[in-house]
Amino acid sequence: MGVDEFNAYTLTARLELDLTSTSVYEKLKTSGLQSYAGNISGMSDFMLYTLSYLKAARVNHPSTYQNIKNSPLFLAHINSLWESAENTLNIVYNFTLSKGGVYSVNSEVIAEIYSPELISELDVLGISIFNLTIGVIPIFPKVYLLKTLERNNQ
């Protein structure tokens, strides 16, 4: 399923974020680099991949999906990765281009992740979602954010 890549991107995205409190980040900002997507982008890509995989398994491979549903350790690991990824997205907002930083986050990928069609794949498995706070809202197109908020408040 690519959990090892999701894990790697999530951990290294957090490392990149931790660098913001070091001279390495200041050098990156002053190097002339226009923007940097790096592992933060890879992490969001694997968030999207995970949801797409879960949907494909549910729709096209019922026995694989049943194995996923019946694996509490696997689900706990996905839940942990998802929470870490959302926390990273929440923090990275303060270091995006719009805030004077260098990190870029693809809002189209984020919008697709939080589209009702895909994010509901986590809901049915009991995986916690939307731990994001107000700080990240400008990254999301409003229509997807409002739909997600409506769904979570039902």
Helices and strands as residue ranges (DSSP letters): H 3-18, G 19-21, H 23-29, H 38-60, H 62-69, H 72-92, G 93-95, G 97-99, H 107-113, H 116-123, G 134-139, H 142-152
